[in-house]
Amino acid sequence: MLSIDNLHVSVEGRPILKGLSLAVKPGEVHAIMGPNGAGKSTLASVLAGREGYEVIEGEVVFEGQNLLEMAPEERSHAGVFLAFQYPVEIPGVSMIQFLRAALNAHRAAKGLEPLDTSDLMALLREKAALLKLDPSFLSRSVNEGFSGGERKRAEIFQMAVLDPKLVIMDETDSGLDIDALRVVSEAVNALRSPGRAFVIITHYYRILQYIRPDFVHILADGRIVRSGGAELALELEEKGYEPLLNPA
Amino acid sequence: MASTLTQDKLSLEAGASHLTNLFRALRDAQVIPSPLRSKSHQWVSDADLLTLFTEQALKEDWKYTPMDFFRYAWDYVPFQTEPLHIASQSAFSSKSPLSLAEVERIEALRSFPEPLSPWEALLSGIPAQLHYRLVDGERLAFTLRNPGSLSAQLITVSLPAHAEAEIGFSIKGEGFSLLRFHLHLGEGAQLRLYYLSEDGSESTYRYLILTSYLEKNASIATYDFTTEVGWKRSEYRVRLAGEGASAHLHGAAYVREHALVDTAIRVEHFAPHTESNQLFKSLVQAKGRSAFQGRIFVDRVAQKTNAYQSHKALLIAPTAVAYSRPQLEIFADDVRCTHGVTTGFLQGDMLMYLRARGIPEPTARQMLYRAFLTEVVEKVPEVSLRSWIDNRLSDVIGAQS
């Protein structure tokens, strides 16, 4: 589904990713862990198509398409979803307007007619119920005045509505207390399916206690230095990054 | 009060040449044939005009629009004394103007303020006048269509104590309109005024002077929406004369390419426990200009004043220009006065967020432009009017950007 091969990325002339490779198959959950400055958020931003990142070398292929040549909206239409680390507030755009525009753009890309209002509302209510969200939040402006937990839940809600094939979660656990983390994790687990893959980028082990990964990769200095199963995350939790990065 | 002379020469010159270009374009487009000035239709003499042009700089310390641009207008358009054409009063119940005998007793005329500028004085002397006294629950509506030349109108409205009323003012078409509004609100009276400036072109020039006088616990709310004009200047002067009076002024402008929207406000707190709020937003296209000047004056007796002012401009292109000039003039010590001004471009992270969810960039931009003005639109209390304004702005933004 996703194949990253020898990816080198610079930000303002400074190399951040230095030959990262990763292969993700449908249904798999990959965790990418690493210390601060390892390049975790750069990876998420490059996959989503954020401006300001220069790809020096390597390629990213998503379902046979060169992802790096696609505009952010095209990546979304193809089925890539980034759950932002810091979802931005957009005053004056309601969640309904926002999701209507997003859904209809997805449908247009597939040659489908726009959804009518009653179908749209039925879909939104159904997904909100799945995530135990109060439907009143649909009429609020996007992320405006949302707490940290609400914002992350809203990200997962958008994911449920847009039904992507590949989900990249950029430190979704940061800033969440234990209760919010549990709610978000349960929502993600509810959305796991054989056709959908997850790449969970995180600093901490704790989210992986709730969302059990198939593979854990350690990202350090722009490359994946170790890969393993879920037990690798536990090892990290016990020993820290230091002994894994600099074995005696 | 002594006026301070801090003229911004550069802006004045820029503004003057901008307007000269507008007038040339107007003439070249032959929207208004020239020369059309008719001596018989003059209501001001050449000598009066000269005074206007030379005096105006002294009366106001800064003005983005140099009023001597009328010198150029003079060559191209006729000055008429006919009132603006009232095309319809369909949306609201209509109200006939007062008869001459009644005019003698209208409170609004007694509260008419001393003119601050020669232009105010000029517009107060307009022969075309309409006077109204509204009763509780009344709604007065005008749809004006510019007659395609320069025309002027003075309208006074008085609202008796404890009455609640609404005025809708929609102005359309090309040419010049000079409009002077004076409102008198009796004790506890409440008035909402909508000024919708739309359906114009680069050959549309609108000059509004609105003065109002508020007695104890009276409250006024104004909503000024602009979509398609070449040039528009709105001057507001609100005097909170009675204790507990309040004013809420709102404005949202979509400033088209080459257009200029200029707003000047003076809110005067002359009694304790008075409150005022200004919320204005401008969305400025390439080569468009927005100018905003808002002054809050607090007299020494006006303790416990609560005043706020906000002007935000969003520039669509690097060639768009916004001037903001917030001013506080406070002579009382126990007051709360704040202001906020921002000018800038669309935030890249908002655009990225929408695009990352699959919304194409042009649509995402339109959504964000519209959202920028939504904060003001949402203040409109009446649902049907709010959605009409919202749709109108969306249409214009969708068609232009």
Interface residues (C-beta under 8 A of the other chain):
Chain A: A48 G49 R50 E51 A71 P72 E73 R75 S76 H77 L82 F84 P87 V88 I90 P91 G92 V93 Q97 F98 A101 A102 A105 H106 A109 S141 V142 Q158 L162
Chain B: Q347 G348 D349 M350 M352 Y353 L354 R355 A356 R357 G358 I359 P360 E361 T363 A364 M367 L368 R370 A371 F372 L373 T374 E375
